[in-house]
Amino acid sequence: MPHPFHPQDFPVNQEVVLRPTQTFYLRGAIHFKTDAQIFDLTGRLRQPWNNFSHAFLDETGSVAQKLREGGARPTYEISSCGNMMRTIKTMTDGAGNKLCDLNITFISFDSSTVKFPAGSPHSRHAIEMCPVGDAGNDEAKHEAFVKNSIPYFWDMTRGRVGILYKCLNQQRVEIARVAGFGFDKDAVLVLNGDELDDVVALSTCIILLNGRDAMDA
């Protein structure tokens, strides 16, 4: 079923500009069959984010590669198993502690979910991610979820760039962006971490990259 919230109910607040506080490199996170790695590059970059300029993306790729070659453990890892219609992915931190399970559907009329262990500091409840519409046009390229009674929308209408909006005062404000990087396997996420927990943003982003309406579809 479509989600009860629709982006048309929340016009975009054009006066609010995305100001990222965190940058993540998602290595092998698009359509992966086994494992993916996420590196937190916050505070390691000299290039400021400028709508994913070539200089910014080049530096994120270079810094992430140097971390890997230097033996640094990923900030988060995601392992995968599943079947034809649904894939289960488990997200862990650098110490191997389970953070959440991602249950991703490939069926147009079903939803995907993120489930957190009891007592998780990242979310007190499971998060259901649903398509907003199924009209086969730009209206359908939105995924909605609710955290702590606040609606969020992932907007996939801009091709290789996905935008995450948070609904505040009956308007949408941009709090994150993700862009594909390299040969359609990696991605870079910038996030205003003051507006949403990073594990929630990353897990819903992974669903966006791998689910029913993946950005390269």
Helices and strands as residue ranges (DSSP letters): G 7-9, E 22-27, E 35-40, H 54-69, E 76-82, E 86-93, E 98-105, E 112-115, E 127-131, G 138-140, E 142-147, E 150-158, E 161-168, E 171-181, E 186-191, H 198-210
